[in-house]
Amino acid sequence: MDDALIDAYLHQQAMGNRVGGTFTTHALDNIVNEMKGKFPDKPIDKEKLQNCMKNIKRPFKRCYDIFKNGMSGFAWSPTTEMWNAEPEVWQHLIEVKPEASEWMNKSIRNYEKLVQLYGQDRATGQHAETASEMRRRTLQNSGNTSRSPYSVDTINDIDFMVSQNEANLEKLCENENIPSHDNEVEDEASPLDQPSQFETPSSSRSKRVRRNDNHEDADMSIAIASIASALVQSTKTMEKTNTTIERSTNVLEQCVANRDPLKDFDVWDMVTNIGIPHFLHTKAYVFLVNDPKLLESVIRCPESHRKSVLLELMGHHHGSQD
């Protein structure tokens, strides 16, 4: 069921039903309906599917925050669904990030699909954690007697948060004893990383946002221009097609109008099956083939009246001769 749920989320994302990292209400309704269709025997609703996705995301978040889309010396195996590396490479990583030991012998299903869904939501680069995540990790590490809470990593983290205007030293000190929020309920319809209470927009970040908006506006303008050009070209093609069809229709109508009704017509078959007496067959045949106009008159009238028309024409012809 987890595989089908992830595929359903990916399908809605591909359909454009995810705006700004948030799945729309329509997308979630579609996912519920799709899962009900695939698993009619299970009690499925939006809340249960959201909770199911939260359970799927938790191990993915831990794994992705370490490996992202790949690290030097590591290779993802789609077969085993594990990160593979030489023992010494693992050892070096675990020295820097002890939490990485969890993934030496542990697989994670659908990792590549989850990267497509939530990789963009989790910041990439050296400092991928938010300020709140760094603070929680510091509190966790401080409970580990084998590692000092004032390690180089922790100091670097604080420097990074202060430099990015995500926190200041006074607030960090004031919140030193705040417990971990790992059990907070996440809104599935929102991105994985909610803004920290310490985060404030910096001028450089605002500039990046404005630049991204400008790029998006330019891309949108190019896309609209391309669509408009395609519509114009399609209209011209349709006009040419309509003209060609009209000409073909006119030619066909002209051919039908000019078609010789006498061509390939079996006069003898008509005469012998029209219902006139047998001794008149030859006389009627000669009468018709000698006068194409009279033959056409007989052919063009309804079959049920051909006998009477033919006899009338033959009688009139003989009467005029007498």
N, C-alpha and C positions, 0 to 999 in steps of 0.2 A: 504493500500500500504506500510505503514511503516513496518508492520509485515513481509510482503513478502521480503522487502529490507533487513531487518536484517537477515532473514533466508538465503537469497542469500549470504550475506557476511560470515555468519557462514559456509555455504556449501563450499565456496572457501577456507576458512581457514582450514577446515577439509580435503580438497583435497590437502593441502600442497602448495597452491598458495599465501602464505604470508611468506615473508622472512625477518627476523629481524624486525618484527612488521610492515612491509610495504607490502601492497597488490601489486602484480605484475600487469603489464599492461594486461597480459593475464587474470588475475583474474577479473579485472575491465571490460574487454570486455565481459567475460562470464556473469557477473552480469547484464550488459546492455542487453545482448541477452535474459537472463532469464526473466527480468522484461518486456521486449517488448513482450515476448510470453505470459506472464500472463495478461498484460494490453495493448492489441493491439490498444485500442482506445485512449491511452494517448501518447502525444509527449514526448518520453523518449530519453535522451542521457546521456553521461557520466557526463557532468557538472551538469545537473539537479539532477542526483542521488547523486553526491557528496555533493551538497548543501542541499539536503534532509537529508543525513546522518549527516551533520554538525548540522542541526536543531535538530535532534534526540539526538546528543551527548551533546548538551549544558546543558539541565537539568540533564542528566545522570552524567555529570562531577561534577555539583554542589552537587548532592546527594551522589555520590560515594566518593567524597573527605571528606564527613562527616562520612558516615557509613561503607565505604569499603565493606567487605563481612559479616559484622555483628558487633554489639557492645554489650557489657554486658548490659542485661536488655531489649534489643530490639530483635524483631523477625520479619522476613519478611513474609508477607502473600501473597502467589501467587493468592489468590482469589480477594482480594481488591487491590493488587499491591501497598501496602503501608507498611511502617515500623510501627510496633505496640509496644507500651510500656505503662507502668503505667504513670499517669500524673506527679507524682513526679520525675520519671526518665526523662521525657521530660523536665521538668522545670530545672533540674540540667544540662542537656545537653545544653539547650538554654542559661543558664547563662555563660557557657564556650564558646559556639559557637552560637551566636545569629542567624546566617544564618540558623540554623537547624529548626527554627520555620516554615520555608516554607513548611516543609515536614510533619507537624503534621496532616494536613487534605488534603494533596495533593498526588495523586498516580503518579506512573511513570511506563509506560508500558515497558515490555520486559527487566526489570532490570537485571534478571539473565542471559539472553542472551547477553546483553551489557557488563556484567562483563566478560563473556567468550571472547568477542571481544576486549575489551579495558581495562579490569581490570589489565592485566599485564603491559600495557603501563603506567599506573599511579602508581607511587611509593607507596609501602605499608609501614605501620609503623606510628610512631608518627609524623615524619616530612615528610609527603607525598608531600608537595608542593615544586616546584622548587624555586630558588631564585627570579626569575622574578615574580612568583605568590605571594610570600611572600611580595615583594616590592609593588605590586599593591594593595594587601589587606591592607598594612600599610597606603598607600595613601588614600584608601577608608575610613578606620577607622578614619584617622585624620580629615576627613570632618564631622564626627559624633560628635556633641558637647557633647553628653552624655557620651563619652568615650575618655579618653586621648590617643593621638597617642603614648605616651611613656608608654603604659601599659606593664605589665609583659610579656604578650604573645609576644609583638613586640620585646622587648629586648631579650627574649629567641630565637626568630626567627633569630635575627641578630647574636647572639652568635653561633647558629647552622650553619648559612651560612658561617661565618668566619671560624669555626672549620672544615668545610667540603671543604675549599678552593673554595667555590662557589662565594665568594665575599670578598672584603675587605672594611674597614671602609671608606677609601678615596673615593672609587667608589660609595659606598652607599650615601655618602654626595654629591658627584658631581651630582648624578642622582636623588636627592631628589624630584625635581619638574617634573620628566618625567611623562607624562600623562599615563592613563591606556591604555592597548593594548587589551582590551577585544573584540574589533571589528576587530582584525586582521583576515585576511582570512587564514584558515588552509588548508593545503594540505591533502585531504582525503586519498591519497595513502601513507601518512606518519603516524607515531604514533601520539597519541594525544598530547604528551608533547614534544615540540621542545626544544633543548638545549638553555638555557639562555645565553645572551651575557656575563654574569658574571661567567659562569661555566668553570672551568679548571680542567683537570684530576688530581686527587691526586695519590700519590704513593700507598696508600691503595686500592683505586679504581682500579688502574692498576693491582695490585696483584690479586684482586678479579676477574677481567676480565681474567687474565692468568689462574687462577684456574678453572674458568668456561670453558675456552677453553680446558684445559687439560681433564676435566670431559667429555666434549662433544666429544673430540677425542677418549677417552676410550670407551664411549658409542657407538660411530660410529664403532670402531674396533670390539666390541662385536657383534654389529648388523651385520656387514659384515661377521664375522666368522659364525654366526648363519645361515645366508642366504646361505653361501657356503656349510655348513654341510647339510642343507636341500636340496640343489641342488644335492649333492653327493648321499644322501639317495634316492631322487626321481629318479636319474639315475639308481641306483641299482634296485629299484622297477620296473622300466620300462623294464630293461633287463630281470628280472625274468618273468615279464608278457609276454614279447615277446617269451621267451623260452617256456613258458607254451602254448601259442597260437600255436607255431610251432609244438610242440608235438601233440597237439590236432588235428591240421590239418593233420599231418602224419597218425595218427590213423584213422581219418575219410576217408582219401584217401585209406588206406589199407582196411578198411571195405567195401568201394565201390568196390574196385578191387576184393575183395574176395566174394562179394555178389553173391549168386546162382540165376541166372536169371530164373530158373525153379521153384523156391520156391514161393508158393502161386499164381502161374500163372494159369489162367483158360484156359486150352487147348481146352475144348469143346466149350467155348464161341468164341474163335478165329476161330475154324474149321467151326462153323455154321454161322459165319459172314464174312468169308473170301471171299465168292463169288463162291465156288465150287458147283457143282450139289448136290441136297439133298441126292441122293443115295450113294454119296461118303463120307458123314459125318462120319459114323461109321468106315469105312475102314481107312479114313485119321486119325481119332482119335487114333485108335489102332496102326496105323503105327508110329505115333509120340511118344506116351507114351512108346512104346517098344524100342525106340532108342533115349535116351536123347540127344545125340550129334546132331542127325538130328533135334530134336525139338529146340535145342539151335540155330542151323543154321537158322531156320525159324524165331524164335523170334527176333534174332539180326538184321535181314534185315529190311529195311523200310516196313511199313505196306502196302504201295501201291504195293510192289513186293512179298508179302508173298504168294499170290495165285499161281503165276507162279513158284516160288521156290518150293512150296509144290508139285505141279503137276509134276515138273521136277524130284524131288527126288523120288516120287512115281513111275513115269514111268521108271526111271533108275533102281529102285529096282526091279520092275516086269520084266524088260528086262533082268536083270542079272539072275533072277530066271529061265526064259525060256531058 
